[in-house]
Amino acid sequence: MRYTYLGDSLTAEHLKGLQCDPVRRPDGRCIVSVRFASALIVDEAGNRHVVKRRRLRLNNKRSG
């Protein structure tokens, strides 16, 4: 599952529109914080970022 990080007015420009994947635990679930409404993601270069979950959008699924 690929996501696009939309960002907001406080987001660094290089992170807006970032294509990313969620970082997953060994059981396959995404690493998220309900309390802080954040998620741990990894970009195409392998860098990890903590971002606001509400600013992540699931990319359209392609049917094939």
C-alpha positions as CSV (number, residue, x, y, z in Angstrom):
1,M,0.0,0.0,0.0
2,R,1.4,3.3,-1.1
3,Y,0.5,6.6,0.5
4,T,0.9,10.3,-0.5
5,Y,1.8,12.6,2.4
6,L,-0.1,15.9,1.8
7,G,1.5,17.9,4.6
8,D,0.2,21.2,5.9
9,S,1.5,24.8,6.3
10,L,4.1,23.7,8.8
11,T,5.4,20.8,6.7
12,A,8.8,21.1,5.0
13,E,8.4,21.6,1.3
14,H,10.5,18.4,0.5
15,L,8.0,16.3,2.4
16,K,4.8,17.5,0.7
17,G,3.6,15.0,-1.9
18,L,6.0,12.4,-0.5
19,Q,5.3,8.9,-1.8
20,C,5.7,6.5,1.1
21,D,4.9,3.2,2.7
22,P,3.8,2.5,6.3
23,V,6.4,0.9,8.6
24,R,5.0,-2.4,9.8
25,R,5.4,-4.4,12.9
26,P,6.3,-8.1,12.7
27,D,2.6,-9.0,12.9
28,G,2.0,-6.9,9.8
29,R,0.1,-4.0,11.4
30,C,1.2,-0.4,10.7
31,I,3.1,1.5,13.4
32,V,0.8,4.3,14.5
33,S,0.1,6.3,17.6
34,V,-3.5,6.9,18.4
35,R,-2.7,9.3,21.2
36,F,-0.6,11.6,19.0
37,A,-2.4,10.8,15.7
38,S,0.8,10.0,14.0
39,A,2.3,7.3,11.8
40,L,5.8,6.0,11.0
41,I,6.5,6.0,7.3
42,V,9.4,5.2,5.1
43,D,10.2,7.1,1.9
44,E,11.7,5.8,-1.4
45,A,15.2,6.5,-0.1
46,G,14.6,4.4,3.0
47,N,14.4,7.4,5.4
48,R,11.8,7.1,8.2
49,H,9.5,10.0,9.2
50,V,6.8,10.5,11.8
51,V,3.9,12.3,10.2
52,K,0.3,13.3,11.0
53,R,-1.9,10.4,10.0
54,R,-4.8,12.6,8.9
55,R,-2.5,14.1,6.2
56,L,-1.8,10.7,4.6
57,R,-3.9,9.6,1.6
58,L,-4.0,6.1,0.2
59,N,-3.0,6.1,-3.5
60,N,-5.6,4.9,-5.9
61,K,-5.7,1.1,-6.3
62,R,-5.0,0.1,-9.9
63,S,-7.1,-2.8,-11.1
64,G,-5.4,-5.1,-13.5
